[in-house]
């Protein structure tokens, strides 16, 4: 079998600088969906006809289907002309058997439907077969006119149809199958003697009938698979229908979806049994979600891996790996390169980037972790910043296993914190911390006694302070004894005064 995919049309009604067939539906371009469908029938060769904006379309098609034959239709002169260009691109490699013609803007098309169509065409030994459908409102479609024995007699466009023919509900999808030898002989005989001055592929039906050859139609049960997209309104409708089918397929495969209307799953996402998706979830790209994981509500994961039993709440993540049993969110932002180990935690208002967070490690609150490696079992205190950028280059921070860092720390990269080390609250770490050590960088605290009474007199604050003092003594007291006490090293911090002052 040879498959020809027509992708040369301008798509002017999309009103877009992006070629129509490149617009995405469920995370995959429309032509990407069609190429996936035609690959499922295992053709010997696929030819894609490109024209308008081919500088966009051709590389995209070649990336999706290496070995594809590209045929360029310099001027769009109808479907018959496009197929002739495709056949000419196979010069020296004459097609044999069946030639199947499909359209690049029918993203719902499925391999199984094409296979059944081709099988019936070949079994009946037809010159031409039409993939048709029966619809309630056939307005705008070409009608399939059959003879007394059920063979196709003609395809009649609505403007040319009689009142009786307009009542026919079997319509032409435009997807056709040909005997290759007949098609090669018929294409040069097509005429452009019509109102539009174009070569119509459907005129082959008349040529086959004229030659006494067999023409038939295969009625597809799911006619929506043949529907095309011409504008943004139809694109949105196609996206909703595609998503409905994808979500329903996953639910029938053992995935719980609490609210299908607010759940979006791309075509390349993979979900394992007993996954639960809560309202407002978007699984984009090649996201994979493991068994028993719960995602949502209100989470967007793009090209992510979520391990079995993990929990992801109100999170935006891209190109990230979330380990089995891990917890993420709420309000977390996982940027590319984030790897969270099994049973780890990335908590509320935490942003990570290019960070490897070990098994059981936790970054629970209000932190930025960029260009970092955090060992297993380590806990990062609230409000911690990994200062990875010096204004010119990015640098990496390493935190060892089972370390405990205080709140409001800043790690000025490049720096390493050893296994089992600790850092005190408010510490700015500029030098490596040895294993098991406590790093302290804050200055000793000084208390200016009764400062509020002199500087905020007459305020509610001053009144509250005065009421709480045992004896009201206005003025600022900063005695030498207080100063000496303030300058004394704190045993609680475990360092000597000389070291702290440095």
N, C-alpha and C positions, 0 to 999 in steps of 0.2 A: 504493500500500500504506500502511496505517496499522499501526503497531506499538504494542502496549500492554505495558508492563513493570510487573509487579506487585511492589511494594516496600513494602507496608503491614504485613506481619506483624510480630509482636512479637519473635520470636527469643528467647524466654525461656530456652531451654536454653543459650544462650551465656553467661548469667549475667554480663552486661556492661552498663555504663552507656552504652556505644557501641552504636548500632543495628546489628543483625546485618549488613545489607548494606553497611555502611561499613567493616567489618573488611577489612584489606588482604590480598591474595594477590599475591605477586610485585610489590609496590610500588604496586599499584593496588587501589582498593576493588572489592568483588565487583560492586556495581552499575555501577562504572566499566567493568569488563570486559564486562558484558552490553550496556551502552550502545554501547561500541565495536563489538561484534558486530552489533547491529541497525543501526547507521549504515552498515555495509558493504552492506546490501541496499537502500540509498538510498530510504528510506520518505518519503512525502509529509509525514507527521506522526508524531511519537512522543509518546505519552501515558504518563506515569509515575504510578502510583497510590501515594500515600503515606498513612500513618496513624500508627502508633506512632512517637514521637520524630520527627515530621515537621519539627520545628524544626532537627534535624540533617540530615535527608535532603534536604529540598527545596532549600536553598541549594547543597548539594553537587551535586545533579543539574543544577541550573540553571547552575552554573559549568562542568560538563563538557559540557553540551549546551544552549547558548543557543537559545531558541525552543521548548524542550520545553513541552508542556502538562502542568501538574500537576493531578491529580485527588485530592481528599481523601476517603478512606474513614473517616468518623468512628468507626464501629464495624465491627469485622471480622466479617462475616456470610457468609464463604465466597468462593470464587473467582468464582462467578457474579455475586455482588453487587459485587465489585471491578470486574469488567469492565463492569457496568451503570453504575457510577459514572464509569468512564473514558469511556464513550460519551456520558453526559450532559454531561461536560466539553467535548465537541465540539459542543454545541448550536449550531445554525446552520451547522455545517460537517459535514454528514452524511458518514460514510465511504463510499467506494465501492470496488469491487474486492475486495482481500483485507485482512482484519484478522488480524494475527499476534499471538499472546499468548505472552509469555515471562516468565521469573521472574528476579528480581534477585539470586538466590543461586546461580546456575549459572555460575561464572567461567570454566570451560573452553569455553563455547559459542563457536563460530566463525562468522564471516559466511558462509563458503562452505557450511557445512551448512545454515544458514537459507535461503540462496538456492536451494539444490537442493530443499529442502522446499517452499518457496513456488512454485517453478516446476512441480513435480509436481502440487501442489494445483490450480494454475490450469489446467494442461494437461488435467487430468482433469475439470475443471469440477465439483468437489465442493462440497457445502455445508459439510462439516467434514472436516478432515484432522488426523490425530494423528501427531506425531513419536514413533515407537516405537523400541525397541531389543530385541535378543535377548541375554539374559543366562543364565549358567549357573545362578545361584541367584536365582530371581525372588521369593523370600519377601519379603512386605511390600509388593509392588507390585501395582497394578491390572493385570489381564491383558487383552490384546486378543483378543477372540473374533471370528473371521472366519466368513463364510458359505461356501457351496460354491464360489462364484466368486471368493472372496478379498476381498470387501468387508467392512468392519468392521460387525459386527452389534451389538456392545456392548463396553463397558469394565466388567469385573466386578472389584470389590474383593475382596481375598483372603478377608475374613471372610464374604463372600456367595458365594464360588466353590464349585462342586462339586468332588469329587476329580479328575475329568477336567480341569476348567478350571484347577485348581491346577498341573497338569502343563505348562500352556502356558508357554513361556519368552519369549514376546514381551510386553513390558511397556509401560505408558503412561508417558511422560516428563512429561506435563502440559503440554508445549508444543503449542499448537494453532493451526491456521489455519482461518479462516472466510470464506465468502462474506459480504460486509458486509451485504447486504440480508437474508439469512437470519438473521444474528446479531441485527440490530436487531429482527426480528420474534420471535425465540426468547427473548430475555432476559426480557421481561415475563412469559413463560409458565413460567419456572422456579419450582419449588416448594421451600419449606423444610420440607416435611413429612417429616422424617427425624430420626434419633436426636440429631443435633447441632444441629438447627434452623438449618441453613445452606443457602445456594443454591450448588449445585455446577455448575461450568461443564461438566463432563463429561455432565450430563444432556441437553445439546444433542444428543448422539449419538442418544439415544432419540427426541427430537423430530424430528430430521432423518429418521431411519428411518421414523418414523410417518407423515411427509409424503411418503414415497416418494423422498426425495432421496439423493444419492450420498454415502457416507461411506467414507473410506479411511485408510490409515496408510502413512507413509513410514518405512522402517526405516533408521536411521542406523547406519553402520558403527562409528563411535567413540562408543559409548553413554555413555562417561565424560563427554562434553560436556554431557550433560543432568543430571548428578548435582548435587544441592544440598548445602548445608552447614547443619547444625543445631546443632552444638556445637563446642567448641574442639578436640576430638580430630579431628573431620572437617575442621576448618579447617586443622590442621597437615598432615593427609594430602593435602588439596587443594593446599596450598602445595608439598609435595614433588613431587606429580605435575605441577603447573604448571612448577616449576623443571626437572624432568627433560625436559619437552617443549621448554622454551626453550633449555636448554643443548644438547640434541641438535640442535635447529634450527641453532644457531650453528656447531656442529661440522660439520654437513653443508654449511655455507656457507663453510668454509675457516678456522675458528678452531680452534686446538689447545687442548684442555682436558686437563691432565695427570690430574686426579682429579675427575671429574664429581660424585662423591658429596659433596665438600666445597666445591664451587663454586656460588655463588648469583648469578643474573643476573636483574634485574628486567625486567618486560615492556617498559619504555620505554627500556632501554639499547640502544645501537647499537655493534656491533663490526665492524671492517673485516677483510678477509682477512689471514691470516698473523699475527693477534694470538695470543699465547700466554698462557694463564691457568694459573698454578701453583696448587698446593693451598692451600685456605683463603682463596680470593678471594671477596669480595662486591662486585658492581657494582650499586649501588642508584640508584633514581630515573632521571633522564635522562642517565646517564653515557655518554660517547662515547669509544671507544678506537680510536686510529688504527692504520694498517697497520704491521705488524712490531713493534708495542709489546709489551713483556713486563710483566705485572702479577703480583705475588706473589713468594714465598708470603706468606700471612697478611696480606692487605691489604684494606681496606674503603674504597671510593670512592663517595661519594654526590653525584650531580649534578655530576660533574667532567668535564673534557675532557682527554684524554691524547693528545698529538701522536704522529705517526708515529715509530717507532723509539725511543720513550722507554722508560725502565726504572724501574719503581716497586716497591720492596721493603719489605715489612713496614711499611706506611704507613697512616695513617688520614687521609682527606682529605674535605672537604666544600666544595662550591661553589668549587672551585679549578680553575685552568687550568695544565696542565703542557705545556710546549712540545715541539716535535719534537726528538728526540735528547737530551732532558734526563734527568737521573738524580735519583731521590728515594729516600731511605732509606739504611739501615734505621732503623726506630723514629722516623720523622718524623711530625709532626702539622701538616697544612695546613688551616687554618681558612678560613672564607669570605672571599673577596676576594683570595686568594693567586693571583698570576699569575707563573709561572716561564717565562722566555724560552727560546728554542731553545738547546740544548746547555748549559743552566744546570744547577746542582746545589743541592739541598737535602739535607744529609747527616744523619748519625746524631744523634738526640736534638736535633733542631731543630724549634722551633714557629714558625709564621708566621701572620700575620693581617692582612688588608687591606694586603698587601705586593706591590709590583710589582718583580720581580727581573729585570733585563734579560738579554738574550741573552749566554750565556757567563759570566754572573756566578755566583759560588759562595758558599754559606753552608754550609761543610762540617761543622761540629761544634758541638754543645752550646750553641746560641744561641737567643735569642728575638728575632724580627723582627716588630714590630707597627707598623702605620701608617707604612710606610716605602716609599721608592722607591730602588732600587739600580741604578746604571747598568751598561751592558754591560761585561763583562770585569773587573768589580770582584771582589776577594776579601775576604770578611769573616773575620777571625781567630776562632779557637776561643774559646768562652765569652763571646761578645759579647751585650750586652743593649741593645735599643732601648727606652729608658725613655720610653714614650709617654704615660703618665698622670700628671698632677700632683696627683691626689686630687680634682679637680673636673672637668677636661676632658681629652680626648685631643688629642695634638699629633703632628705628622708630622716625620719625619726624611728628609732627602734625601742620598744618597751618590752622587757623580758617577761618570763613566766611568773605568774602569781605575784605580780607587783601591785602596790596600792598607791594610787596617786591622789593628792588632796584636791579640794575644790578650788576653782579659779586659778588653775595652773596655766602657764604658758611654756611650751617646749620649743625652744628656738633651734631649729634644725640647721645643720646635722648634729644630732645628739643621741646618746644611747643611755637607757636606764636599765640597770642590770636585773637579773632574776631576783625576785623577792625583795626588791628595793621599795622604798616609800618616798613620797614627797609631801612636804607640809602644805597646808592651805595657803593660797596666794603666792606660791613659789614660781619664780621665773627660772627655768632650768636652761642654762647656757653651756654647761659642761657635763660630761658624762658622769653618771651616778653609778658607783660600784654596786655589785650584788649585795643585798642586805643592808645598804646604807640608807640614811634618811637625809634628803636634800632640803635645806632651808635657805631661803634668800631674803625673806622679809625683815625689815628693821624692827628693833624692839618697840613696843607700844609705849607712847607717852600720854598721860591723862592731864589735861589742863583743868584743874579743879574749879568748879563754879563759873566756868566760862560763859554759860548761858545767862547767868544772872546779870553779868555786866554787858554782854554784847546783844542780848535779846530781851532787855528789860521791858516790862509792860506787855509781854506776849503771854499767851496761854502756856507756851512751853516753859517760860521762866516761872510762872505761877506754879506749875506742876513740879518743877525742880525744887523751888523754895519749900513747898509743902513736904517734899520727901526728905529734905536735909534735916538732920537732927538739930542743928543750930544754924540760923541764917547768918552767913558771913559774906557780904557782898565783896566783889572784887575778884581778881584772878590770882590764884595761888599756884606758883610754880617754884616751890622751894628747892634749895640745893639738895635737900634729902630726897625730894621727889625726883629731881633730875638724876641724882646718883642711882636711885632705884631704877629709873627708866633705862639708864645706860648699862645696868648689870646684865650679864648674859643669862638667858633663860635655860634653866636645867630641863624644863619641859621639852624644849626643842632639841636637846641633846647635843648642842654644839658649844664651842667656846666663843667668847666675845670677839676675839681677834679674827677667827674664821668667819664669823657672821659679818663683821664690818668689811671684810674683803669682798 
